[in-house]
Amino acid sequence: MERRIRPLALISLIVAFTLIAGGTGGMVGYFLAQPGIEEFAAQPSPLFPTPASPSQDPHLLIDQPSVPQTPIDYNALTIQDIFVLGDKSTVAISTTSGGSNIFGQPVSREAAGSGFILSADGYILTNQHVIEGATGVTVMLYDGTELPAEIIGSDFLTDIAVLKVNAEGLSPVRLGDSDKMAVGDQVVAIGNPLGELANSLTVGYISAKKRIVSIDSVPRLMLQTDASVSPGNSGGPLFNISGEVIGVVAAKTVSSGVEGIGFAIPINLAIDIAEELIQNGSIGGRPLLGITYQEVSAMTDGKEFPKGVYVSEVTSGSAAAKAGIKQGDVITHFNGERITEGAELLIALNACRVGQTVPATVWRNGSEVPLTVTLETEKTSEQQPQPTFPWGR
């Protein structure tokens, strides 16, 4: 596995902030220390089938009520075509939140970000950090229409949030398959840079498919792109050349002399989280493996180990214990993914759901042992039936 580590890189969550009503005006960024970025094999979403072919997609026609509509050849789109399609589906988001200054005087903070429409009746996907702490949210459509929005739910670990506006007949995006993207594929970002330039387009390429980006000490799996993204682009769509959303723009690397390193949450993960937020308002019942671990190198205490996650303790009665994972094992594979460090295991685990049964491989006494793990959680809750969503692939 090739590694590229930038210990001094800074990752910026690219929501734009402006302080008003007692604060100092101006646009600032939210910068976070980033200890390293590594490649990681993505965990496919088990809840989504293969995307429908264009002939099966319900949103094949551009909304042109005054003229006859013509089917779109999604295999022959230009960048201009992608903008025409994506422009109507991309929204600018502004939020307000309360607080006080150092003198105890009340102030109001405004933040700006982006989002995109999931359904004709007003569900909108964005980043959690765009709406974090907001007491009011406004969505602006491509034609300048402003609508108040309700926060349906948000999830810090994946940085995904869902809003709802009271509207009908909106233009939802078409969803692609982020697992099928390849390095070198062209992509298009549409968003609201600086909180002032709504529905701006930038073009780039997929620079790397699978990166682990640690933000607020939480490892997140990202697509890397060189499409230009700026404060205010957070939550906006990243399109493939077929006009399908394959990522949610979320962050960029900020450092002197560094250009063109942006990150987007893969849509296969994002839409899975969005559906659960719409259904339950939050993400409940995250899977718990039940181990204490440490990372190992090829040689530890004079003994040879494969790279992986060393199990230093197994909780009695946990999913790991029931699967036969033992103290001293080294987890090398989980749900089909090669595991070389704890961050990879956490991301692979968080991509699963409670009750799911997944394969795992441990190294024990010099040989690999295949196991099957049925994931559990500390919280006991009945599993609700999965709803059918209009954007389902």
C-alpha positions in Angstrom: 0.0 0.0 0.0 1.5 3.3 -1.1 1.6 6.0 1.6 1.8 9.7 1.3 2.1 11.5 4.7 2.0 15.2 5.3 2.6 15.7 9.1 2.4 19.5 8.8 -0.6 19.8 6.6 -3.7 21.7 7.7 -7.2 20.6 6.8 -9.8 23.3 6.6 -13.5 22.6 6.9 -14.5 25.0 4.2 -17.6 26.6 5.6 -17.4 30.4 5.6 -17.9 32.4 8.8 -18.8 36.1 9.3 -19.3 37.7 12.7 -21.9 40.5 12.9 -24.0 42.4 15.4 -21.2 43.1 17.9 -18.4 41.2 16.3 -15.8 42.1 13.8 -16.9 41.7 10.2 -14.9 39.6 7.7 -14.5 36.2 6.3 -12.4 33.7 8.2 -11.6 30.0 7.9 -11.8 27.2 10.3 -8.4 25.4 10.3 -7.6 22.1 12.0 -4.3 20.3 12.5 -3.9 17.3 10.3 -1.3 14.7 11.4 -1.3 12.7 8.2 -3.2 11.6 5.2 -3.2 8.0 4.0 -4.7 5.9 1.3 -7.4 3.4 2.4 -9.5 0.9 0.6 -13.2 2.1 0.6 -15.9 0.1 2.2 -18.8 -0.4 -0.3 -22.2 0.6 1.0 -24.2 -2.6 1.4 -27.5 -0.8 1.2 -27.4 0.5 -2.4 -27.7 -1.5 -5.6 -26.0 -0.6 -8.8 -27.1 2.8 -10.1 -30.0 2.7 -12.5 -29.1 3.1 -16.2 -30.1 6.5 -17.7 -33.2 4.9 -19.3 -34.5 3.9 -15.9 -33.7 7.2 -14.1 -36.8 9.2 -13.1 -35.1 12.6 -13.6 -34.0 12.3 -17.2 -35.5 15.5 -18.5 -34.5 19.1 -17.9 -37.4 21.1 -16.5 -38.5 23.1 -19.5 -42.3 23.3 -19.2 -42.8 25.8 -22.1 -41.1 23.6 -24.7 -41.1 19.9 -25.5 -38.6 18.0 -23.4 -35.9 16.0 -25.0 -34.1 13.0 -23.3 -30.6 13.7 -22.3 -27.6 11.6 -23.4 -25.7 11.4 -20.2 -22.8 9.8 -22.0 -22.2 12.9 -24.0 -22.5 15.8 -21.6 -20.3 18.9 -21.8 -19.2 20.9 -18.8 -21.8 23.4 -19.7 -24.5 20.7 -19.7 -23.4 19.5 -16.3 -23.8 23.0 -15.0 -27.3 23.4 -16.5 -28.3 20.2 -14.7 -26.4 20.8 -11.5 -27.3 24.5 -11.2 -30.9 23.8 -10.4 -30.1 21.2 -7.9 -27.4 23.1 -5.9 -28.3 25.5 -3.1 -26.6 28.2 -1.1 -27.0 27.9 2.7 -26.8 30.6 5.3 -27.1 30.1 9.0 -27.3 32.3 12.1 -26.4 31.4 15.7 -26.3 33.3 18.9 -23.6 34.0 21.4 -21.9 36.8 23.3 -18.6 38.8 22.9 -15.9 39.2 25.5 -18.0 42.0 27.1 -21.0 39.8 27.5 -22.9 41.5 24.8 -25.1 39.4 22.6 -23.8 38.9 19.1 -25.0 37.0 16.1 -22.8 34.8 13.9 -23.5 34.0 10.3 -22.1 31.1 8.3 -22.4 30.3 4.7 -22.2 26.9 2.9 -23.6 24.9 0.1 -25.9 21.9 -0.3 -27.9 20.0 -2.9 -31.4 18.8 -3.4 -32.2 15.1 -2.8 -35.9 15.1 -3.5 -38.6 17.2 -5.3 -40.3 17.8 -2.0 -37.4 19.6 -0.3 -34.9 17.3 1.3 -31.4 18.8 1.1 -28.0 17.3 1.9 -25.1 19.3 3.3 -22.2 19.1 5.9 -22.8 18.9 9.6 -20.2 21.6 10.2 -22.2 24.0 8.0 -25.2 23.9 10.3 -23.5 23.1 13.6 -24.9 25.4 16.3 -27.3 27.1 14.0 -30.5 28.6 15.4 -31.7 29.6 11.9 -31.1 28.2 8.5 -32.0 29.7 5.1 -31.6 28.0 1.7 -31.3 30.0 -1.5 -32.3 28.2 -4.8 -30.6 28.8 -8.1 -33.2 31.5 -9.1 -32.6 33.5 -5.9 -35.7 32.2 -4.0 -35.0 32.0 -0.3 -36.6 29.5 2.0 -36.4 28.8 5.7 -35.1 25.3 6.4 -35.6 22.8 9.2 -32.6 20.7 10.4 -33.8 17.1 10.1 -30.7 15.6 11.6 -26.9 15.7 11.5 -24.0 13.4 12.3 -20.6 14.6 13.5 -18.6 11.4 12.8 -19.4 11.5 9.0 -20.0 15.3 8.8 -23.4 14.8 7.1 -26.6 16.8 7.7 -30.1 16.9 6.1 -32.3 19.9 5.8 -35.9 20.2 4.7 -37.6 23.1 3.0 -41.4 23.5 2.5 -41.5 23.3 -1.3 -42.6 21.1 -4.2 -41.3 20.5 -7.7 -37.7 21.1 -6.9 -35.0 19.6 -9.1 -33.2 16.7 -7.3 -29.7 15.6 -8.3 -28.9 12.2 -9.9 -26.7 10.0 -7.7 -23.7 8.3 -9.0 -21.5 5.5 -7.6 -18.4 6.8 -5.8 -16.9 3.4 -5.7 -16.6 3.4 -9.5 -14.6 6.6 -9.7 -11.0 6.3 -10.8 -8.0 8.5 -10.4 -7.9 10.8 -13.4 -11.7 11.0 -13.8 -12.9 14.5 -14.4 -15.2 16.1 -11.8 -17.2 19.3 -11.5 -17.9 21.2 -8.2 -20.7 23.6 -7.9 -21.1 25.7 -4.7 -21.2 29.0 -2.9 -17.6 30.1 -2.4 -17.0 32.9 0.1 -20.7 32.8 0.9 -21.2 35.4 -1.8 -20.7 33.7 -5.1 -23.6 31.2 -5.2 -23.6 28.4 -7.9 -20.0 28.9 -9.0 -18.5 26.1 -11.0 -15.0 24.7 -10.9 -13.5 21.8 -12.7 -10.8 19.2 -11.8 -10.0 15.6 -11.5 -10.0 12.8 -8.9 -6.5 13.0 -7.5 -6.9 10.0 -5.2 -9.9 7.8 -4.4 -9.3 6.7 -0.9 -7.8 9.0 1.6 -8.0 9.0 5.4 -8.3 12.6 6.6 -8.3 13.1 10.4 -10.4 16.1 11.4 -11.1 16.8 15.1 -9.3 13.5 15.8 -12.0 11.7 13.8 -10.7 9.7 10.8 -12.8 10.2 7.7 -12.7 8.5 4.3 -12.5 11.0 1.5 -12.1 11.5 -2.3 -9.3 13.8 -3.1 -9.7 16.3 -5.9 -7.9 19.3 -7.4 -11.1 21.1 -8.3 -10.8 24.5 -6.7 -12.9 24.7 -3.5 -13.0 27.7 -1.1 -14.8 28.7 2.1 -18.5 28.4 1.4 -18.1 25.3 -0.8 -18.8 23.0 2.1 -21.7 20.7 1.6 -21.9 21.3 -2.2 -22.0 18.5 -4.8 -19.1 17.0 -6.7 -20.3 15.7 -10.1 -18.9 13.1 -12.4 -18.9 13.8 -16.2 -22.3 12.1 -16.4 -23.8 14.8 -14.2 -24.2 12.5 -11.2 -23.2 13.4 -7.7 -20.3 11.3 -6.5 -19.2 13.3 -3.5 -20.0 16.0 -0.9 -17.3 18.7 -0.8 -16.1 19.1 2.7 -12.5 20.2 3.3 -9.2 21.3 1.7 -5.6 21.3 2.7 -4.4 24.8 3.7 -0.7 25.4 3.9 1.8 27.8 2.4 2.6 26.8 -1.1 -0.1 24.1 -1.3 -2.7 24.3 -4.0 -5.4 22.0 -5.4 -5.9 19.5 -2.5 -9.6 19.3 -1.7 -11.6 16.5 -0.2 -15.2 15.2 -0.7 -17.2 12.6 1.3 -18.0 9.7 -1.1 -21.7 9.8 -1.9 -22.2 6.1 -1.2 -21.4 6.8 2.4 -23.2 10.2 2.6 -26.5 9.0 1.2 -26.6 6.0 3.6 -26.2 8.4 6.5 -28.8 10.9 5.0 -31.4 8.2 4.7 -31.0 7.2 8.4 -31.1 10.9 9.4 -34.4 11.3 7.5 -35.9 8.2 9.0 -34.7 8.7 12.7 -33.4 12.2 13.0 -30.0 10.9 14.2 -27.6 8.0 13.8 -28.4 5.4 16.4 -27.0 2.0 17.2 -23.5 2.4 15.8 -21.7 -0.9 15.7 -19.4 -1.9 18.6 -16.7 -4.5 18.1 -15.6 -4.7 21.8 -11.8 -4.7 21.7 -9.0 -2.6 23.0 -6.2 -2.4 20.4 -2.9 -1.0 19.4 -1.2 -0.7 16.0 1.7 -3.0 15.2 4.7 -2.8 12.8 6.3 -5.8 11.1 8.5 -6.4 14.2 7.3 -6.1 17.8 9.3 -7.2 20.9 11.4 -9.4 18.7 8.4 -11.2 17.2 7.3 -10.9 13.6 3.7 -9.6 13.1 1.9 -8.6 10.0 0.9 -4.9 9.9 -2.5 -4.6 11.4 -4.4 -3.9 14.6 -3.1 -5.8 17.6 -5.9 -6.9 20.0 -4.7 -6.2 23.6 -8.1 -6.9 25.2 -11.5 -8.4 24.3 -14.6 -7.4 26.2 -16.4 -10.4 27.5 -19.7 -11.0 25.7 -18.9 -8.5 22.9 -19.3 -9.1 19.2 -15.5 -9.7 19.0 -15.6 -12.3 21.8 -18.6 -14.1 20.2 -16.8 -14.2 16.8 -13.7 -15.8 18.4 -11.3 -12.9 18.4 -8.8 -13.4 21.1 -6.2 -11.3 23.0 -3.0 -11.3 21.0 -4.7 -11.6 17.6 -3.8 -9.1 14.9 -6.8 -8.0 12.8 -5.6 -7.8 9.2 -8.9 -7.7 7.2 -12.4 -6.5 8.1 -15.4 -6.7 5.9 -13.2 -7.3 2.8 -10.8 -4.4 3.5 -7.1 -4.7 4.3 -6.5 -3.3 7.8 -3.0 -1.9 8.6 -3.9 0.7 11.3 -6.7 1.7 13.7 -8.1 4.4 11.6 -8.8 2.0 8.8 -10.6 -0.4 11.2 -12.7 2.5 12.6 -13.8 3.7 9.2 -14.6 0.1 8.0 -16.6 -0.5 11.2 -18.5 2.8 11.0 -19.5 2.0 7.4 -21.4 -1.1 8.8 -24.7 -1.3 10.7 -25.8 -3.0 13.8 -26.9 -6.6 13.1 -24.8 -6.9 10.0 -22.6 -10.0 9.7 -19.2 -9.3 8.2 -16.0 -11.4 7.5 -12.8 -10.7 9.3 -9.3 -12.2 9.3 -6.9 -12.3 12.2 -3.3 -13.4 12.4 -2.8 -15.9 15.2 0.2 -18.0 16.0 1.8 -17.5 12.6 -1.2 -18.1 10.4 -4.3 -16.4 9.2 -7.7 -17.3 10.8 -10.9 -16.4 9.0 -13.8 -15.4 11.3 -17.3 -14.0 11.0 -18.5 -11.1 13.2 -22.1 -10.1 13.9 -22.0 -6.5 14.9 -23.7 -5.3 18.1 -24.1 -2.1 19.9 -24.2 -1.0 23.5 -27.6 0.6 22.9 -30.5 -1.8 22.5 -33.1 -0.7 20.0 -35.4 -2.5 17.6 -34.3 -2.4 14.0 -36.7 -0.4 11.9 -37.5 -1.4 8.3 -35.6 0.5 5.7 -37.8 3.0 3.8 -37.8 3.6 0.1 -36.3 6.9 -0.9 -36.9 8.6 -4.3 -33.1 9.0 -4.9 -32.3 5.4 -4.3 -30.0 3.9 -6.8 
